[in-house]
Amino acid sequence: MPPVEFREQKLIAELKKLYHIVEGVKAVVIVNIDGLLVSSYPVDDEENPHETPTSSPQVAAMSATLVGLAEKTLVRLAQGKLERLLMEAEEGTMVVYPAGRTAVAVLVDKNANMAHVLFATKQAAAEIAAILAG
């Protein structure tokens, strides 16, 4: 009989896969709609918190707020359901995909292949939504 795999293990496996398969991914997090951190990879380093800043509670709260604002804005503008949120900056890009009652946020290098990032993140978000749905 195969060992039982718990939901948290499945989530971490999905985050690890996205992190290792897509070149340029710096960090991946799952946040719920209330702004709480569900899971992250790489895991937070207590000694070097700036190495994985996306796994902080503040970033989780801000990401959930951004998704909420984007969803409300799109409803107000009659543009339909949010598919993804993309924020580009001087040093990198953050992509956020809804995943059920959570969202998957990926921080990537500026030079990453965005087509690959978007494709892989969309697939990961669908898988994460399925894992969380039970």
WOVEN-V243728 format. One line per field, one symbol per residue. burial: # if it has 9 or more other ideal C-beta (glycine too) atoms within 8 Angstrom, else .. Layout:
BEGIN
burial: ???
END
This chain:
BEGIN
burial: .........###.######..#.##.#######.########..#...#..#####..##########.##..#.......#.##.#....########..#######...#...###.###.######.##..
END
